[in-house]
Amino acid sequence: MEVIHNVAIAGASGALGSPILNALLESEHFNVTVLARQSSQAQFPASVKVVRVDYNSVPDLTAALTGQDAVVSVLTTSAMETQIPLIEAAVKAGVRRFLPSEFCANIGNPKAASLPVYHSKLAIHEVIQQQTQDHPHFTYTLIRNGPFLDWSMAYGFFFSLDGGSTPFYDGGDRPFSTTTLATIGRAVVEVLRHSDETRNRVVFVQDLVTTQREMLAIAQKVAPDRKWTPSEVSTADMETMARDKYANGMIDLAASMGFFCRSVFGEGSS
């Protein structure tokens, strides 16, 4: 059995990176090293080794990853290309398992894979799979978990907790998987603890399967004094508008949300 002891994590200070770091530490199974940019002001627990790196320098990253068994990348979607030198360095350093910054919808589904917001993740798949072919010691795991449940609730992705107008995407009754940040963190731990079973494959994670209508019904019971006014929104229309924005160089969160909603709530996309 391939036992993993030393784990390096990139992007450990982000909304998902922090829960993953906490899960790794709380498991007490790993020696954890945080990779941080030279300019980073993020604070980490005193028990964590922090190594400052230049993500554009393969030699710098190789030195930082020497002696590591696994790398967990939680770099943001806007920094997907940063993973390419990180992957190259991991191979050179002898790292045995790489978890790229996947943590999204099921982009193995052709409809979801066609959405531009996921193309950078799919490009990373090609890089990783080529490296696994060229270097048998190097393996990967892709974790797919759907939208982050607690993050999505806090930021109104499913509906606004404050009440008022709330969109029902494609009727609001299409089931989707969703997962809390903490569960994703625990999933990373279990992937690394079961490295043989999770070698070169996708691992699907979920806390529950629900619909927008089911979630709103629960919210109405919990807060009967709040009023919600559902409005019908087409994810096909959202995709069209998002593609137009991307085509005109408007590649921002507002545009990307159209693709995210299409991949989660659109028919046949999840």
C-alpha atoms as one frame of an Amber mdcrd trajectory, in Angstrom:
protein
   0.000   0.000   0.000   1.221   3.460  -0.926   1.363   5.379   2.386   1.359
   9.162   2.264   2.970  11.038   5.140   4.187  14.406   3.851   1.649  16.697
   2.200   2.153  20.133   0.662  -0.839  22.390   0.051  -1.034  25.345  -2.337
  -3.756  27.944  -1.835  -4.248  27.116   1.840  -5.576  30.543   2.851  -8.622
  30.616   0.556 -12.285  29.881   1.234 -11.762  26.190   0.449  -8.036  25.956
   1.133  -8.436  26.863   4.791 -10.962  24.070   5.586  -8.798  21.574   3.698
  -5.728  22.655   5.674  -7.690  22.329   8.924  -8.857  18.832   7.980  -5.310
  17.730   7.174  -4.053  19.046  10.512  -6.943  17.676  12.570  -6.500  14.211
  11.077  -3.010  13.991  12.643  -2.011  11.637   9.817   0.238  13.993   7.880
   3.185  16.327   8.106   1.767  19.406   6.400   3.691  22.083   4.511   1.994
  25.219   3.204   3.264  26.750  -0.017   2.811  30.525   0.083   3.692  33.311
  -2.304   6.457  35.656  -1.241   3.898  38.480  -1.058   1.301  36.543   0.954
   0.209  38.081   4.263  -1.843  35.043   5.278  -1.351  33.672   8.781  -1.150
  29.948   9.491  -1.008  27.829  12.681   2.391  27.786  14.348   2.576  24.013
  13.904   2.550  24.348  10.119   5.726  24.645   8.089   5.375  27.514   5.611
   7.616  27.641   2.545   7.686  30.812   0.436   7.741  30.018  -3.273   7.727
  31.585  -6.698   4.919  29.764  -8.501   6.484  30.632 -11.851   9.813  28.966
 -10.996  10.020  25.205 -11.501  13.428  24.992  -9.737  12.071  26.932  -6.753
   8.986  24.739  -6.547  11.019  21.559  -7.025  13.186  22.453  -4.046  10.080
  23.177  -1.958   8.444  19.868  -2.912  11.445  17.606  -2.420  10.522  15.033
   0.213   6.761  15.536  -0.214   4.558  12.531  -0.923   1.526  14.480  -2.109
   0.496  17.943  -3.259  -2.994  19.377  -2.803  -3.678  22.364  -5.037  -6.494
  24.693  -4.008  -5.435  27.552  -6.254  -8.277  29.698  -7.581  -9.881  29.287
 -10.987  -8.136  32.448 -12.169  -4.772  30.848 -11.311  -5.256  27.482 -13.024
  -2.208  27.919 -15.272  -0.076  28.375 -12.153  -0.543  24.647 -11.607   1.484
  23.760 -14.703   4.907  24.602 -13.198   3.644  23.164  -9.897   2.860  19.847
 -11.611   6.195  19.825 -13.424   8.013  20.510 -10.165   6.043  17.795  -8.358
   7.144  15.251 -10.961  10.780  16.350 -10.713  10.675  16.235  -6.905   9.326
  12.675  -6.856   5.854  13.543  -5.534   3.589  10.496  -5.838   0.096  12.009
  -5.690  -1.260  15.292  -7.026  -4.740  16.631  -6.288  -5.361  19.515  -8.709
  -7.730  22.365  -8.001 -10.827  20.537  -9.273 -13.488  20.741  -6.509 -16.369
  21.572  -8.852 -19.328  20.187 -10.771 -19.062  16.975 -12.750 -17.062  18.313
 -15.668 -16.723  14.789 -16.983 -20.243  15.443 -18.279 -19.923  16.686 -21.893
 -22.480  19.476 -21.386 -20.641  20.841 -18.362 -17.280  20.344 -20.075 -18.423
  22.531 -22.970 -18.783  25.572 -20.702 -15.804  27.963 -21.036 -15.512  28.529
 -17.286 -14.229  24.956 -16.911 -11.836  24.867 -19.861  -8.818  25.813 -17.747
  -9.513  22.884 -15.405  -9.833  20.514 -18.352  -6.519  21.770 -19.727  -4.910
  20.810 -16.416  -6.372  17.301 -16.810  -4.440  16.911 -20.055  -1.194  18.040
 -18.423  -1.627  15.669 -15.484  -2.617  12.675 -17.584   0.379  13.165 -19.853
   2.680  13.304 -16.822   1.199  10.097 -15.404   1.877   8.359 -18.714   5.443
   9.637 -18.883   6.242   9.136 -15.177   4.580   6.044 -13.627   5.463   7.151
 -10.069   3.254  10.238 -10.495  -0.494   9.780  -9.865  -3.528  12.008  -9.411
  -7.015  12.212  -7.927  -9.805  14.538  -9.082 -12.398  15.487  -6.450 -15.813
  16.641  -7.676 -18.282  17.879  -5.105 -20.819  20.186  -6.738 -21.439  23.663
  -5.298 -20.146  24.405  -1.802 -23.252  24.158   0.400 -22.343  26.571   3.195
 -20.573  29.059   0.900 -23.495  29.021  -1.542 -26.009  29.626   1.237 -23.985
  32.514   2.641 -23.610  34.219  -0.739 -27.104  33.589  -2.091 -26.202  31.171
  -4.868 -29.269  28.999  -4.220 -31.492  31.869  -3.033 -31.240  34.917  -0.775
 -31.607  34.070   2.913 -32.986  37.573   3.487 -36.098  36.931   1.422 -37.386
  38.928  -1.523 -37.134  37.948  -5.156 -35.341  34.641  -5.655 -34.581  32.910
  -8.961 -35.770  29.384  -9.634 -33.399  28.070 -12.275 -35.203  25.942 -14.869
 -38.151  25.529 -12.527 -36.185  25.049  -9.317 -36.987  21.347  -9.069 -33.942
  19.761 -10.691 -31.912  17.701  -8.153 -28.264  18.591  -7.615 -25.466  17.438
  -5.320 -23.921  19.859  -2.851 -21.188  19.581  -0.223 -19.945  21.626   2.727
 -16.406  22.958   2.811 -15.647  20.827   5.879 -16.764  17.648   4.127 -14.543
  18.445   1.156 -11.662  18.828   3.591 -12.391  15.414   5.086 -12.657  13.957
   1.587  -9.131  15.151   0.820  -7.906  13.428   3.974  -9.600  10.152   3.043
  -8.313  10.291  -0.528  -4.765  10.583   0.783  -5.319   7.848   3.374  -6.677
   5.524   0.670  -4.154   6.314  -2.011  -4.323   2.928  -3.738  -8.100   3.039
  -4.138  -8.083   6.653  -5.370  -5.175   6.352  -7.785  -5.697   8.067 -11.174
  -9.439   8.465 -10.859 -12.309  10.807 -10.076 -13.801  10.761  -6.568 -17.334
  12.125  -6.187 -18.341  13.701  -2.875 -21.682  15.007  -1.618 -23.446  15.839
   1.616 -26.908  15.753   0.096 -28.958  15.823  -3.069 -31.686  18.449  -3.053
 -33.513  21.026  -5.178 -33.979  24.770  -4.903 -37.645  24.274  -4.064 -36.827
  21.839  -1.257 -34.259  24.233   0.207 -36.639  27.178   0.040 -39.379  25.132
   1.730 -37.021  24.474   4.647 -36.091  28.162   4.836 -39.782  29.130   4.937
 -40.352  26.785   7.885 -37.318  28.106   9.751 -38.118  31.776   9.054 -41.900
  32.042   8.482 -41.776  35.832   8.847 -39.641  36.182   5.711 -41.249  36.259
   2.304 -39.723  34.963  -0.903 -41.037  35.679  -4.383 -39.745  33.062  -6.837
 -39.032  34.087 -10.408 -38.366  31.718 -13.297 -34.883  31.951 -14.841 -33.647
  29.941 -17.810 -30.124  28.555 -17.467 -29.962  28.325 -21.273 -30.467  32.098
 -21.422 -27.851  32.550 -18.693 -25.377  30.470 -20.687 -26.027  32.522 -23.830
 -25.449  35.793 -21.984 -22.327  34.410 -20.311 -20.891  33.291 -23.653 -21.551
  36.749 -25.114 -19.739  38.379 -22.196 -16.775  36.028 -22.483 -16.606  36.662
 -26.242 -16.386  40.389 -25.509 -13.637  39.982 -22.933 -15.928  40.382 -19.910
 -14.517  37.406 -18.033 -15.578  38.080 -14.459 -17.552  36.428 -11.665 -20.873
  37.816 -12.884 -20.354  36.270 -16.316 -19.007  33.018 -14.883 -22.090  32.634
 -12.686 -24.121  31.970 -15.809 -21.947  28.962 -16.554 -21.935  27.785 -12.939
 -25.742  27.879 -12.806 -25.977  26.062 -16.120 -23.669  23.275 -14.891 -25.526
  22.838 -11.581 -29.173  23.425 -12.492 -29.284  22.854 -16.262 -30.842  19.698
 -17.679 -28.278  16.961 -18.219 -25.333  19.095 -17.075 -24.658  17.666 -13.624
